[in-house]
Amino acid sequence: MTAPAPGSRRWLLIVPTALLVLAGFGYPVATIVVRSVTQPEPGLQNFSWLLHDATALEVLGRTLVVAAVATLITLVLGYPYAYLMTVSGPALRGLLMLAVLMPFWTSLMVRVFAWVIILQDHGVLNTVLDALGLGRTQLLGTTTGVLIGMCQILMPFMVLPLFNAMRSIDRRLVQAGMICGAPPWKAFWRIFVPLSLPGVFAGSLMVFILSLGFYITPAVLGSPRQELLPNALYTQISELLNWGRGGALAVALLLTAGVLLAVTAWVSKRVTGKSAQVTGGLEL
């Protein structure tokens, strides 16, 4: 009797993972999609509501704007931080990496409520602003407060892909540009920045998609008058028991993330000639 080839059953290794994905992601998503077109009655009335209701469109637009602003802020702050990590010595690089990873060791709820203490009217930040003569400002219960909390939580997801891309860049290329007569800033802008774009695309994609699904931070730091799409989804399903409209909101969120993923992959290939790479080697 001939023994099976060593590699003939390797595909069985993915069965546990595939079953877990189907049970934990595929089935819930399929259930939401089905309910979005069947409740309270079969049809597309829930999506019609989403496209014609002014409040729903405002929530969707606000969610996209907040996600875009959070992505831009984390990119502007994270790019120089990641660059500093690549040019620092081992000791300083270790401390900088520790600062990036430390938020993962702290509960999300603890961090969010810490921001409540910092941002409240008589909190640490307003006390410092008042001491500097800038006056107190309302941050808690505003979109600005939500952005501050989101950016702090999402910063590692921007810094790590940037660092992963930057550390693989040959610095001799920048030196060659300077030898050819380019000023340091121009050599950096024309050589180093384009080579770091895969990290920029990967980090921006991760931050934007994660921003779309934020619920706890807007619920605690924001206001019901300025709710984001996940909060509106929770209201429709848990408080109003309207699974149809909640499903339509969930499908809109899922489609937005999918379209963004496809567009980012296309732009990345057109600009850099290869797919954006997330930390760990995963290509998008």
C-alpha angles and dihedrals in degrees: 000000000000116000116231116261113266093244099039094094101035090108087070088072091072095051097088092047092045092051091048092050092048093048097041101035114007098052096045092047092048090049092052092047092050093048091049089064100033107043130113082359135340114280144070097280092118092057090044088055090050093052096044105033110098094209094050092049090048091052091048092048092047091051092053092047094049091048091049093048092047089051092050094047094049090048094050092047098035099049097066090040092054090045090052089053091056096050097041127096121257095266096050091040089055092052092048091049090048090054090052095048097041094084089062089062094056126074114257091228091054091052094047094050089045086060089052088060092046098045102039119113093264095030132122097274096049090046090055092046090050091049090052090052094247094117130233121292132192110251105150111084094022136103089246091059091048090052092050092053094043094050093051091050095044098043095095090055089059099039098049097055090044092051091047091054097041097050091059094056115106105235090203088076090063090046090051090054091052091048088054089058104268116139114245093254092050093047089051093048097043099039114019099039096052090048090052094052095099088062091046092053094045095047094044091049093051094047094046095049093045089049091056091060100044112130112151097050096051091042093054103032099030138061132252087237089062100037122158128227098270089052091049089049091053091049093052095048106032102032105026095029088222102147093170097060091037089054091050090054091048092050090049090052092048093048091048091054092046094049091047091051092051094045093047092050091050094047092045092054092047095048103035102020092238141062121277111260124217120211109284095039100281109150122216 
